[in-house]
Amino acid sequence: MKEFKPIKRPLLPMPLDVKIEMSNLRHEGYNAEFVYNECKKLVKTGKSDIVSSESAAKWLVEYENVLLKAFMEQWDLDDPPKYWTGE
């Protein structure tokens, strides 16, 4: 059985570098799981083939649920749902 993870929402709005990174990765056609794994890899090793911003990667790893929902629901990152972004 998979372990239950509580939904973690940010208290502050999504940073600009996160919006830019997510927009670029979605435009390139990557899926959320692959992006999340690349973000974890960048945070742990300092290297990634697709993610360029380490601060964005840290935010996306911390708020995995936001990353997954943004990809699945194809959010407009300039106007993401307020209940998910801490605004």
PDB file of N, CA, C and O in Angstrom:
ATOM      1  N   MET A   1       0.842  -1.166   0.000  1.00  0.00           N
ATOM      2  CA  MET A   1       0.000   0.000   0.000  1.00  0.00           C
ATOM      3  C   MET A   1       0.899   1.246   0.000  1.00  0.00           C
ATOM      4  O   MET A   1       1.917   1.297   0.691  1.00  0.00           O
ATOM      5  N   LYS A   2       0.500   2.234  -0.784  1.00  0.00           N
ATOM      6  CA  LYS A   2       1.270   3.468  -0.876  1.00  0.00           C
ATOM      7  C   LYS A   2       1.034   4.326   0.363  1.00  0.00           C
ATOM      8  O   LYS A   2      -0.088   4.433   0.858  1.00  0.00           O
ATOM      9  N   GLU A   3       2.108   4.930   0.850  1.00  0.00           N
ATOM     10  CA  GLU A   3       2.026   5.783   2.043  1.00  0.00           C
ATOM     11  C   GLU A   3       1.275   7.075   1.720  1.00  0.00           C
ATOM     12  O   GLU A   3       1.497   7.687   0.675  1.00  0.00           O
ATOM     13  N   PHE A   4       0.397   7.476   2.615  1.00  0.00           N
ATOM     14  CA  PHE A   4      -0.360   8.709   2.438  1.00  0.00           C
ATOM     15  C   PHE A   4       0.517   9.915   2.735  1.00  0.00           C
ATOM     16  O   PHE A   4       1.182   9.973   3.769  1.00  0.00           O
ATOM     17  N   LYS A   5       0.514  10.882   1.814  1.00  0.00           N
ATOM     18  CA  LYS A   5       1.252  12.127   2.021  1.00  0.00           C
ATOM     19  C   LYS A   5       0.242  13.255   2.137  1.00  0.00           C
ATOM     20  O   LYS A   5      -0.613  13.403   1.264  1.00  0.00           O
ATOM     21  N   PRO A   6       0.321  14.046   3.184  1.00  0.00           N
ATOM     22  CA  PRO A   6      -0.584  15.198   3.270  1.00  0.00           C
ATOM     23  C   PRO A   6      -0.254  16.210   2.170  1.00  0.00           C
ATOM     24  O   PRO A   6       0.896  16.334   1.749  1.00  0.00           O
ATOM     25  N   ILE A   7      -1.263  16.919   1.720  1.00  0.00           N
ATOM     26  CA  ILE A   7      -1.064  17.929   0.688  1.00  0.00           C
ATOM     27  C   ILE A   7      -0.363  19.131   1.304  1.00  0.00           C
ATOM     28  O   ILE A   7      -0.824  19.706   2.290  1.00  0.00           O
ATOM     29  N   LYS A   8       0.754  19.493   0.703  1.00  0.00           N
ATOM     30  CA  LYS A   8       1.533  20.629   1.203  1.00  0.00           C
ATOM     31  C   LYS A   8       1.357  21.785   0.230  1.00  0.00           C
ATOM     32  O   LYS A   8       1.681  21.668  -0.951  1.00  0.00           O
ATOM     33  N   ARG A   9       0.844  22.893   0.730  1.00  0.00           N
ATOM     34  CA  ARG A   9       0.637  24.075  -0.094  1.00  0.00           C
ATOM     35  C   ARG A   9       1.594  25.178   0.355  1.00  0.00           C
ATOM     36  O   ARG A   9       1.859  25.327   1.548  1.00  0.00           O
ATOM     37  N   PRO A  10       2.106  25.944  -0.594  1.00  0.00           N
ATOM     38  CA  PRO A  10       3.001  27.048  -0.232  1.00  0.00           C
ATOM     39  C   PRO A  10       2.256  28.166   0.480  1.00  0.00           C
ATOM     40  O   PRO A  10       1.066  28.381   0.245  1.00  0.00           O
ATOM     41  N   LEU A  11       2.956  28.868   1.340  1.00  0.00           N
ATOM     42  CA  LEU A  11       2.370  30.009   2.033  1.00  0.00           C
ATOM     43  C   LEU A  11       2.534  31.297   1.230  1.00  0.00           C
ATOM     44  O   LEU A  11       1.767  32.242   1.409  1.00  0.00           O
ATOM     45  N   LEU A  12       3.522  31.336   0.354  1.00  0.00           N
ATOM     46  CA  LEU A  12       3.799  32.511  -0.468  1.00  0.00           C
ATOM     47  C   LEU A  12       3.492  32.206  -1.932  1.00  0.00           C
ATOM     48  O   LEU A  12       3.460  31.039  -2.321  1.00  0.00           O
ATOM     49  N   PRO A  13       3.265  33.236  -2.750  1.00  0.00           N
ATOM     50  CA  PRO A  13       3.016  33.019  -4.179  1.00  0.00           C
ATOM     51  C   PRO A  13       4.174  32.295  -4.861  1.00  0.00           C
ATOM     52  O   PRO A  13       5.306  32.318  -4.379  1.00  0.00           O
ATOM     53  N   MET A  14       3.875  31.657  -5.981  1.00  0.00           N
ATOM     54  CA  MET A  14       4.872  30.934  -6.759  1.00  0.00           C
ATOM     55  C   MET A  14       5.942  31.915  -7.254  1.00  0.00           C
ATOM     56  O   MET A  14       5.614  32.905  -7.908  1.00  0.00           O
ATOM     57  N   PRO A  15       7.221  31.646  -6.947  1.00  0.00           N
ATOM     58  CA  PRO A  15       8.299  32.541  -7.398  1.00  0.00           C
ATOM     59  C   PRO A  15       8.395  32.600  -8.927  1.00  0.00           C
ATOM     60  O   PRO A  15       8.031  31.650  -9.621  1.00  0.00           O
ATOM     61  N   LEU A  16       8.887  33.720  -9.431  1.00  0.00           N
ATOM     62  CA  LEU A  16       9.001  33.925 -10.871  1.00  0.00           C
ATOM     63  C   LEU A  16       9.888  32.868 -11.529  1.00  0.00           C
ATOM     64  O   LEU A  16       9.554  32.370 -12.604  1.00  0.00           O
ATOM     65  N   ASP A  17      11.014  32.518 -10.901  1.00  0.00           N
ATOM     66  CA  ASP A  17      11.899  31.524 -11.520  1.00  0.00           C
ATOM     67  C   ASP A  17      11.218  30.155 -11.628  1.00  0.00           C
ATOM     68  O   ASP A  17      11.513  29.393 -12.548  1.00  0.00           O
ATOM     69  N   VAL A  18      10.320  29.840 -10.706  1.00  0.00           N
ATOM     70  CA  VAL A  18       9.574  28.580 -10.770  1.00  0.00           C
ATOM     71  C   VAL A  18       8.601  28.622 -11.955  1.00  0.00           C
ATOM     72  O   VAL A  18       8.480  27.648 -12.698  1.00  0.00           O
ATOM     73  N   LYS A  19       7.913  29.747 -12.125  1.00  0.00           N
ATOM     74  CA  LYS A  19       6.987  29.890 -13.249  1.00  0.00           C
ATOM     75  C   LYS A  19       7.715  29.741 -14.582  1.00  0.00           C
ATOM     76  O   LYS A  19       7.238  29.059 -15.489  1.00  0.00           O
ATOM     77  N   ILE A  20       8.872  30.386 -14.688  1.00  0.00           N
ATOM     78  CA  ILE A  20       9.652  30.330 -15.927  1.00  0.00           C
ATOM     79  C   ILE A  20      10.120  28.911 -16.200  1.00  0.00           C
ATOM     80  O   ILE A  20       9.987  28.413 -17.318  1.00  0.00           O
ATOM     81  N   GLU A  21      10.670  28.256 -15.178  1.00  0.00           N
ATOM     82  CA  GLU A  21      11.178  26.886 -15.343  1.00  0.00           C
ATOM     83  C   GLU A  21      10.049  25.925 -15.725  1.00  0.00           C
ATOM     84  O   GLU A  21      10.196  25.128 -16.651  1.00  0.00           O
ATOM     85  N   MET A  22       8.924  26.004 -15.008  1.00  0.00           N
ATOM     86  CA  MET A  22       7.800  25.115 -15.315  1.00  0.00           C
ATOM     87  C   MET A  22       7.249  25.367 -16.708  1.00  0.00           C
ATOM     88  O   MET A  22       6.906  24.425 -17.423  1.00  0.00           O
ATOM     89  N   SER A  23       7.162  26.624 -17.094  1.00  0.00           N
ATOM     90  CA  SER A  23       6.669  26.970 -18.424  1.00  0.00           C
ATOM     91  C   SER A  23       7.567  26.373 -19.507  1.00  0.00           C
ATOM     92  O   SER A  23       7.076  25.793 -20.475  1.00  0.00           O
ATOM     93  N   ASN A  24       8.875  26.515 -19.341  1.00  0.00           N
ATOM     94  CA  ASN A  24       9.820  25.964 -20.312  1.00  0.00           C
ATOM     95  C   ASN A  24       9.723  24.439 -20.385  1.00  0.00           C
ATOM     96  O   ASN A  24       9.728  23.863 -21.473  1.00  0.00           O
ATOM     97  N   LEU A  25       9.637  23.794 -19.228  1.00  0.00           N
ATOM     98  CA  LEU A  25       9.592  22.322 -19.205  1.00  0.00           C
ATOM     99  C   LEU A  25       8.293  21.790 -19.797  1.00  0.00           C
ATOM    100  O   LEU A  25       8.303  20.777 -20.498  1.00  0.00           O
ATOM    101  N   ARG A  26       7.182  22.456 -19.526  1.00  0.00           N
ATOM    102  CA  ARG A  26       5.904  22.038 -20.128  1.00  0.00           C
ATOM    103  C   ARG A  26       5.936  22.248 -21.627  1.00  0.00           C
ATOM    104  O   ARG A  26       5.453  21.410 -22.389  1.00  0.00           O
ATOM    105  N   HIS A  27       6.510  23.379 -22.058  1.00  0.00           N
ATOM    106  CA  HIS A  27       6.609  23.679 -23.491  1.00  0.00           C
ATOM    107  C   HIS A  27       7.428  22.606 -24.220  1.00  0.00           C
ATOM    108  O   HIS A  27       7.139  22.264 -25.366  1.00  0.00           O
ATOM    109  N   GLU A  28       8.444  22.087 -23.543  1.00  0.00           N
ATOM    110  CA  GLU A  28       9.286  21.038 -24.134  1.00  0.00           C
ATOM    111  C   GLU A  28       8.589  19.673 -24.161  1.00  0.00           C
ATOM    112  O   GLU A  28       9.071  18.740 -24.804  1.00  0.00           O
ATOM    113  N   GLY A  29       7.451  19.559 -23.460  1.00  0.00           N
ATOM    114  CA  GLY A  29       6.667  18.325 -23.519  1.00  0.00           C
ATOM    115  C   GLY A  29       7.016  17.283 -22.476  1.00  0.00           C
ATOM    116  O   GLY A  29       6.602  16.130 -22.601  1.00  0.00           O
ATOM    117  N   TYR A  30       7.767  17.656 -21.450  1.00  0.00           N
ATOM    118  CA  TYR A  30       8.121  16.702 -20.399  1.00  0.00           C
ATOM    119  C   TYR A  30       6.911  16.433 -19.506  1.00  0.00           C
ATOM    120  O   TYR A  30       6.048  17.295 -19.337  1.00  0.00           O
ATOM    121  N   ASN A  31       6.858  15.227 -18.936  1.00  0.00           N
ATOM    122  CA  ASN A  31       5.768  14.931 -17.999  1.00  0.00           C
ATOM    123  C   ASN A  31       6.200  15.272 -16.581  1.00  0.00           C
ATOM    124  O   ASN A  31       7.389  15.399 -16.288  1.00  0.00           O
ATOM    125  N   ALA A  32       5.211  15.416 -15.709  1.00  0.00           N
ATOM    126  CA  ALA A  32       5.453  15.887 -14.337  1.00  0.00           C
ATOM    127  C   ALA A  32       6.376  14.966 -13.554  1.00  0.00           C
ATOM    128  O   ALA A  32       7.241  15.440 -12.818  1.00  0.00           O
ATOM    129  N   GLU A  33       6.207  13.673 -13.698  1.00  0.00           N
ATOM    130  CA  GLU A  33       7.041  12.731 -12.936  1.00  0.00           C
ATOM    131  C   GLU A  33       8.511  12.849 -13.338  1.00  0.00           C
ATOM    132  O   GLU A  33       9.394  12.847 -12.480  1.00  0.00           O
ATOM    133  N   PHE A  34       8.767  12.953 -14.633  1.00  0.00           N
ATOM    134  CA  PHE A  34      10.134  13.091 -15.120  1.00  0.00           C
ATOM    135  C   PHE A  34      10.746  14.400 -14.623  1.00  0.00           C
ATOM    136  O   PHE A  34      11.897  14.428 -14.187  1.00  0.00           O
ATOM    137  N   VAL A  35       9.970  15.481 -14.693  1.00  0.00           N
ATOM    138  CA  VAL A  35      10.449  16.785 -14.224  1.00  0.00           C
ATOM    139  C   VAL A  35      10.753  16.734 -12.731  1.00  0.00           C
ATOM    140  O   VAL A  35      11.786  17.239 -12.290  1.00  0.00           O
ATOM    141  N   TYR A  36       9.861  16.129 -11.951  1.00  0.00           N
ATOM    142  CA  TYR A  36      10.084  16.019 -10.507  1.00  0.00           C
ATOM    143  C   TYR A  36      11.374  15.255 -10.213  1.00  0.00           C
ATOM    144  O   TYR A  36      12.164  15.673  -9.366  1.00  0.00           O
ATOM    145  N   ASN A  37      11.588  14.148 -10.901  1.00  0.00           N
ATOM    146  CA  ASN A  37      12.809  13.357 -10.691  1.00  0.00           C
ATOM    147  C   ASN A  37      14.055  14.140 -11.091  1.00  0.00           C
ATOM    148  O   ASN A  37      15.090  14.031 -10.434  1.00  0.00           O
ATOM    149  N   GLU A  38      13.968  14.925 -12.157  1.00  0.00           N
ATOM    150  CA  GLU A  38      15.104  15.757 -12.567  1.00  0.00           C
ATOM    151  C   GLU A  38      15.372  16.867 -11.546  1.00  0.00           C
ATOM    152  O   GLU A  38      16.524  17.216 -11.289  1.00  0.00           O
ATOM    153  N   CYS A  39      14.307  17.416 -10.971  1.00  0.00           N
ATOM    154  CA  CYS A  39      14.470  18.434  -9.931  1.00  0.00           C
ATOM    155  C   CYS A  39      15.155  17.837  -8.704  1.00  0.00           C
ATOM    156  O   CYS A  39      16.057  18.451  -8.134  1.00  0.00           O
ATOM    157  N   LYS A  40      14.725  16.639  -8.296  1.00  0.00           N
ATOM    158  CA  LYS A  40      15.371  15.969  -7.155  1.00  0.00           C
ATOM    159  C   LYS A  40      16.835  15.715  -7.451  1.00  0.00           C
ATOM    160  O   LYS A  40      17.693  15.903  -6.589  1.00  0.00           O
ATOM    161  N   LYS A  41      17.119  15.287  -8.674  1.00  0.00           N
ATOM    162  CA  LYS A  41      18.497  15.014  -9.077  1.00  0.00           C
ATOM    163  C   LYS A  41      19.342  16.287  -9.006  1.00  0.00           C
ATOM    164  O   LYS A  41      20.476  16.249  -8.529  1.00  0.00           O
ATOM    165  N   LEU A  42      18.797  17.413  -9.478  1.00  0.00           N
ATOM    166  CA  LEU A  42      19.531  18.678  -9.437  1.00  0.00           C
ATOM    167  C   LEU A  42      19.777  19.119  -7.998  1.00  0.00           C
ATOM    168  O   LEU A  42      20.862  19.604  -7.677  1.00  0.00           O
ATOM    169  N   VAL A  43      18.791  18.957  -7.140  1.00  0.00           N
ATOM    170  CA  VAL A  43      18.942  19.344  -5.738  1.00  0.00           C
ATOM    171  C   VAL A  43      20.008  18.489  -5.051  1.00  0.00           C
ATOM    172  O   VAL A  43      20.806  19.003  -4.268  1.00  0.00           O
ATOM    173  N   LYS A  44      20.021  17.187  -5.342  1.00  0.00           N
ATOM    174  CA  LYS A  44      20.968  16.277  -4.675  1.00  0.00           C
ATOM    175  C   LYS A  44      22.381  16.355  -5.252  1.00  0.00           C
ATOM    176  O   LYS A  44      23.360  16.373  -4.506  1.00  0.00           O
ATOM    177  N   THR A  45      22.483  16.401  -6.585  1.00  0.00           N
ATOM    178  CA  THR A  45      23.800  16.297  -7.212  1.00  0.00           C
ATOM    179  C   THR A  45      24.302  17.592  -7.837  1.00  0.00           C
ATOM    180  O   THR A  45      25.485  17.719  -8.152  1.00  0.00           O
ATOM    181  N   GLY A  46      23.394  18.557  -8.015  1.00  0.00           N
ATOM    182  CA  GLY A  46      23.788  19.794  -8.676  1.00  0.00           C
ATOM    183  C   GLY A  46      23.804  19.690 -10.184  1.00  0.00           C
ATOM    184  O   GLY A  46      24.270  20.607 -10.861  1.00  0.00           O
ATOM    185  N   LYS A  47      23.295  18.572 -10.734  1.00  0.00           N
ATOM    186  CA  LYS A  47      23.305  18.354 -12.184  1.00  0.00           C
ATOM    187  C   LYS A  47      21.945  17.876 -12.665  1.00  0.00           C
ATOM    188  O   LYS A  47      21.289  17.063 -12.013  1.00  0.00           O
ATOM    189  N   SER A  48      21.532  18.392 -13.813  1.00  0.00           N
ATOM    190  CA  SER A  48      20.316  17.953 -14.471  1.00  0.00           C
ATOM    191  C   SER A  48      20.455  18.244 -15.956  1.00  0.00           C
ATOM    192  O   SER A  48      21.067  19.238 -16.348  1.00  0.00           O
ATOM    193  N   ASP A  49      19.888  17.379 -16.772  1.00  0.00           N
ATOM    194  CA  ASP A  49      19.939  17.586 -18.219  1.00  0.00           C
ATOM    195  C   ASP A  49      18.873  18.574 -18.691  1.00  0.00           C
ATOM    196  O   ASP A  49      19.004  19.159 -19.766  1.00  0.00           O
ATOM    197  N   ILE A  50      17.808  18.764 -17.888  1.00  0.00           N
ATOM    198  CA  ILE A  50      16.709  19.596 -18.366  1.00  0.00           C
ATOM    199  C   ILE A  50      16.349  20.769 -17.459  1.00  0.00           C
ATOM    200  O   ILE A  50      15.804  21.764 -17.937  1.00  0.00           O
ATOM    201  N   VAL A  51      16.638  20.679 -16.171  1.00  0.00           N
ATOM    202  CA  VAL A  51      16.273  21.740 -15.227  1.00  0.00           C
ATOM    203  C   VAL A  51      17.490  22.632 -15.012  1.00  0.00           C
ATOM    204  O   VAL A  51      18.579  22.149 -14.701  1.00  0.00           O
ATOM    205  N   SER A  52      17.294  23.955 -15.183  1.00  0.00           N
ATOM    206  CA  SER A  52      18.442  24.856 -15.098  1.00  0.00           C
ATOM    207  C   SER A  52      18.500  25.660 -13.807  1.00  0.00           C
ATOM    208  O   SER A  52      19.578  26.106 -13.414  1.00  0.00           O
ATOM    209  N   SER A  53      17.373  25.856 -13.140  1.00  0.00           N
ATOM    210  CA  SER A  53      17.347  26.687 -11.940  1.00  0.00           C
ATOM    211  C   SER A  53      17.296  25.824 -10.681  1.00  0.00           C
ATOM    212  O   SER A  53      16.323  25.112 -10.434  1.00  0.00           O
ATOM    213  N   GLU A  54      18.367  25.906  -9.892  1.00  0.00           N
ATOM    214  CA  GLU A  54      18.410  25.111  -8.668  1.00  0.00           C
ATOM    215  C   GLU A  54      17.384  25.598  -7.642  1.00  0.00           C
ATOM    216  O   GLU A  54      16.795  24.793  -6.921  1.00  0.00           O
ATOM    217  N   SER A  55      17.172  26.905  -7.577  1.00  0.00           N
ATOM    218  CA  SER A  55      16.180  27.413  -6.619  1.00  0.00           C
ATOM    219  C   SER A  55      14.770  26.985  -7.021  1.00  0.00           C
ATOM    220  O   SER A  55      13.953  26.665  -6.157  1.00  0.00           O
ATOM    221  N   ALA A  56      14.477  26.977  -8.319  1.00  0.00           N
ATOM    222  CA  ALA A  56      13.173  26.495  -8.791  1.00  0.00           C
ATOM    223  C   ALA A  56      13.037  25.002  -8.508  1.00  0.00           C
ATOM    224  O   ALA A  56      11.969  24.542  -8.103  1.00  0.00           O
ATOM    225  N   ALA A  57      14.102  24.252  -8.716  1.00  0.00           N
ATOM    226  CA  ALA A  57      14.069  22.810  -8.458  1.00  0.00           C
ATOM    227  C   ALA A  57      13.783  22.531  -6.987  1.00  0.00           C
ATOM    228  O   ALA A  57      12.999  21.636  -6.669  1.00  0.00           O
ATOM    229  N   LYS A  58      14.406  23.283  -6.095  1.00  0.00           N
ATOM    230  CA  LYS A  58      14.153  23.095  -4.656  1.00  0.00           C
ATOM    231  C   LYS A  58      12.692  23.368  -4.323  1.00  0.00           C
ATOM    232  O   LYS A  58      12.079  22.620  -3.562  1.00  0.00           O
ATOM    233  N   TRP A  59      12.134  24.430  -4.886  1.00  0.00           N
ATOM    234  CA  TRP A  59      10.732  24.777  -4.637  1.00  0.00           C
ATOM    235  C   TRP A  59       9.814  23.678  -5.168  1.00  0.00           C
ATOM    236  O   TRP A  59       8.862  23.281  -4.497  1.00  0.00           O
ATOM    237  N   LEU A  60      10.104  23.186  -6.377  1.00  0.00           N
ATOM    238  CA  LEU A  60       9.257  22.152  -6.984  1.00  0.00           C
ATOM    239  C   LEU A  60       9.344  20.826  -6.234  1.00  0.00           C
ATOM    240  O   LEU A  60       8.358  20.093  -6.160  1.00  0.00           O
ATOM    241  N   VAL A  61      10.499  20.513  -5.685  1.00  0.00           N
ATOM    242  CA  VAL A  61      10.633  19.298  -4.881  1.00  0.00           C
ATOM    243  C   VAL A  61       9.847  19.459  -3.582  1.00  0.00           C
ATOM    244  O   VAL A  61       9.171  18.531  -3.141  1.00  0.00           O
ATOM    245  N   GLU A  62       9.939  20.629  -2.980  1.00  0.00           N
ATOM    246  CA  GLU A  62       9.224  20.865  -1.727  1.00  0.00           C
ATOM    247  C   GLU A  62       7.709  20.844  -1.929  1.00  0.00           C
ATOM    248  O   GLU A  62       6.970  20.339  -1.085  1.00  0.00           O
ATOM    249  N   TYR A  63       7.256  21.397  -3.051  1.00  0.00           N
ATOM    250  CA  TYR A  63       5.820  21.464  -3.331  1.00  0.00           C
ATOM    251  C   TYR A  63       5.476  20.577  -4.526  1.00  0.00           C
ATOM    252  O   TYR A  63       4.960  21.053  -5.538  1.00  0.00           O
ATOM    253  N   GLU A  64       5.764  19.300  -4.397  1.00  0.00           N
ATOM    254  CA  GLU A  64       5.521  18.309  -5.454  1.00  0.00           C
ATOM    255  C   GLU A  64       4.064  18.344  -5.924  1.00  0.00           C
ATOM    256  O   GLU A  64       3.792  18.214  -7.118  1.00  0.00           O
ATOM    257  N   ASN A  65       3.133  18.519  -4.988  1.00  0.00           N
ATOM    258  CA  ASN A  65       1.713  18.530  -5.359  1.00  0.00           C
ATOM    259  C   ASN A  65       1.377  19.679  -6.309  1.00  0.00           C
ATOM    260  O   ASN A  65       0.555  19.516  -7.211  1.00  0.00           O
ATOM    261  N   VAL A  66       2.000  20.823  -6.115  1.00  0.00           N
ATOM    262  CA  VAL A  66       1.766  21.959  -7.002  1.00  0.00           C
ATOM    263  C   VAL A  66       2.285  21.630  -8.394  1.00  0.00           C
ATOM    264  O   VAL A  66       1.609  21.888  -9.389  1.00  0.00           O
ATOM    265  N   LEU A  67       3.474  21.064  -8.465  1.00  0.00           N
ATOM    266  CA  LEU A  67       4.051  20.658  -9.744  1.00  0.00           C
ATOM    267  C   LEU A  67       3.123  19.695 -10.478  1.00  0.00           C
ATOM    268  O   LEU A  67       2.833  19.892 -11.658  1.00  0.00           O
ATOM    269  N   LEU A  68       2.660  18.663  -9.790  1.00  0.00           N
ATOM    270  CA  LEU A  68       1.808  17.655 -10.426  1.00  0.00           C
ATOM    271  C   LEU A  68       0.483  18.257 -10.895  1.00  0.00           C
ATOM    272  O   LEU A  68       0.053  18.006 -12.021  1.00  0.00           O
ATOM    273  N   LYS A  69      -0.164  19.049 -10.040  1.00  0.00           N
ATOM    274  CA  LYS A  69      -1.442  19.663 -10.419  1.00  0.00           C
ATOM    275  C   LYS A  69      -1.268  20.637 -11.585  1.00  0.00           C
ATOM    276  O   LYS A  69      -2.102  20.678 -12.490  1.00  0.00           O
ATOM    277  N   ALA A  70      -0.198  21.411 -11.567  1.00  0.00           N
ATOM    278  CA  ALA A  70       0.046  22.380 -12.640  1.00  0.00           C
ATOM    279  C   ALA A  70       0.206  21.681 -13.985  1.00  0.00           C
ATOM    280  O   ALA A  70      -0.290  22.161 -15.004  1.00  0.00           O
ATOM    281  N   PHE A  71       0.895  20.552 -13.983  1.00  0.00           N
ATOM    282  CA  PHE A  71       1.076  19.804 -15.224  1.00  0.00           C
ATOM    283  C   PHE A  71      -0.223  19.124 -15.649  1.00  0.00           C
ATOM    284  O   PHE A  71      -0.601  19.192 -16.819  1.00  0.00           O
ATOM    285  N   MET A  72      -0.913  18.466 -14.708  1.00  0.00           N
ATOM    286  CA  MET A  72      -2.139  17.734 -15.041  1.00  0.00           C
ATOM    287  C   MET A  72      -3.254  18.672 -15.499  1.00  0.00           C
ATOM    288  O   MET A  72      -3.962  18.372 -16.461  1.00  0.00           O
ATOM    289  N   GLU A  73      -3.411  19.796 -14.820  1.00  0.00           N
ATOM    290  CA  GLU A  73      -4.509  20.712 -15.119  1.00  0.00           C
ATOM    291  C   GLU A  73      -4.119  21.816 -16.098  1.00  0.00           C
ATOM    292  O   GLU A  73      -4.940  22.667 -16.441  1.00  0.00           O
ATOM    293  N   GLN A  74      -2.861  21.799 -16.547  1.00  0.00           N
ATOM    294  CA  GLN A  74      -2.332  22.777 -17.495  1.00  0.00           C
ATOM    295  C   GLN A  74      -2.651  24.204 -17.069  1.00  0.00           C
ATOM    296  O   GLN A  74      -3.266  24.979 -17.801  1.00  0.00           O
ATOM    297  N   TRP A  75      -2.207  24.519 -15.853  1.00  0.00           N
ATOM    298  CA  TRP A  75      -2.438  25.846 -15.297  1.00  0.00           C
ATOM    299  C   TRP A  75      -1.844  26.936 -16.170  1.00  0.00           C
ATOM    300  O   TRP A  75      -0.824  26.740 -16.831  1.00  0.00           O
ATOM    301  N   ASP A  76      -2.496  28.081 -16.162  1.00  0.00           N
ATOM    302  CA  ASP A  76      -1.904  29.304 -16.680  1.00  0.00           C
ATOM    303  C   ASP A  76      -0.994  29.785 -15.548  1.00  0.00           C
ATOM    304  O   ASP A  76      -1.490  30.246 -14.521  1.00  0.00           O
ATOM    305  N   LEU A  77       0.300  29.688 -15.714  1.00  0.00           N
ATOM    306  CA  LEU A  77       1.227  29.988 -14.626  1.00  0.00           C
ATOM    307  C   LEU A  77       1.265  31.468 -14.257  1.00  0.00           C
ATOM    308  O   LEU A  77       1.748  31.829 -13.183  1.00  0.00           O
ATOM    309  N   ASP A  78       0.758  32.326 -15.142  1.00  0.00           N
ATOM    310  CA  ASP A  78       0.655  33.741 -14.800  1.00  0.00           C
ATOM    311  C   ASP A  78      -0.576  34.005 -13.932  1.00  0.00           C
ATOM    312  O   ASP A  78      -0.687  35.060 -13.307  1.00  0.00           O
ATOM    313  N   ASP A  79      -1.490  33.047 -13.897  1.00  0.00           N
ATOM    314  CA  ASP A  79      -2.689  33.175 -13.075  1.00  0.00           C
ATOM    315  C   ASP A  79      -3.074  31.802 -12.514  1.00  0.00           C
ATOM    316  O   ASP A  79      -4.154  31.291 -12.808  1.00  0.00           O
ATOM    317  N   PRO A  80      -2.177  31.199 -11.695  1.00  0.00           N
ATOM    318  CA  PRO A  80      -2.480  29.872 -11.155  1.00  0.00           C
ATOM    319  C   PRO A  80      -3.611  29.961 -10.122  1.00  0.00           C
ATOM    320  O   PRO A  80      -3.861  31.032  -9.569  1.00  0.00           O
ATOM    321  N   PRO A  81      -4.290  28.845  -9.863  1.00  0.00           N
ATOM    322  CA  PRO A  81      -5.356  28.864  -8.855  1.00  0.00           C
ATOM    323  C   PRO A  81      -4.823  29.369  -7.511  1.00  0.00           C
ATOM    324  O   PRO A  81      -3.792  28.902  -7.026  1.00  0.00           O
ATOM    325  N   LYS A  82      -5.521  30.305  -6.933  1.00  0.00           N
ATOM    326  CA  LYS A  82      -5.064  30.934  -5.683  1.00  0.00           C
ATOM    327  C   LYS A  82      -4.961  29.937  -4.539  1.00  0.00           C
ATOM    328  O   LYS A  82      -4.073  30.058  -3.694  1.00  0.00           O
ATOM    329  N   TYR A  83      -5.862  28.947  -4.497  1.00  0.00           N
ATOM    330  CA  TYR A  83      -5.836  27.988  -3.388  1.00  0.00           C
ATOM    331  C   TYR A  83      -4.605  27.100  -3.410  1.00  0.00           C
ATOM    332  O   TYR A  83      -4.313  26.455  -2.402  1.00  0.00           O
ATOM    333  N   TRP A  84      -3.867  27.036  -4.518  1.00  0.00           N
ATOM    334  CA  TRP A  84      -2.664  26.213  -4.576  1.00  0.00           C
ATOM    335  C   TRP A  84      -1.385  27.003  -4.411  1.00  0.00           C
ATOM    336  O   TRP A  84      -0.349  26.431  -4.074  1.00  0.00           O
ATOM    337  N   THR A  85      -1.433  28.285  -4.638  1.00  0.00           N
ATOM    338  CA  THR A  85      -0.187  29.039  -4.694  1.00  0.00           C
ATOM    339  C   THR A  85       0.093  29.900  -3.484  1.00  0.00           C
ATOM    340  O   THR A  85       1.108  30.596  -3.446  1.00  0.00           O
ATOM    341  N   GLY A  86      -0.766  29.872  -2.509  1.00  0.00           N
ATOM    342  CA  GLY A  86      -0.507  30.619  -1.289  1.00  0.00           C
ATOM    343  C   GLY A  86      -0.876  32.083  -1.363  1.00  0.00           C
ATOM    344  O   GLY A  86      -0.535  32.854  -0.467  1.00  0.00           O
ATOM    345  N   GLU A  87      -1.571  32.480  -2.420  1.00  0.00           N
ATOM    346  CA  GLU A  87      -1.959  33.895  -2.563  1.00  0.00           C
ATOM    347  C   GLU A  87      -3.280  34.136  -1.884  1.00  0.00           C
ATOM    348  O   GLU A  87      -3.781  35.260  -1.890  1.00  0.00           O
TER     349      GLU A  87
END
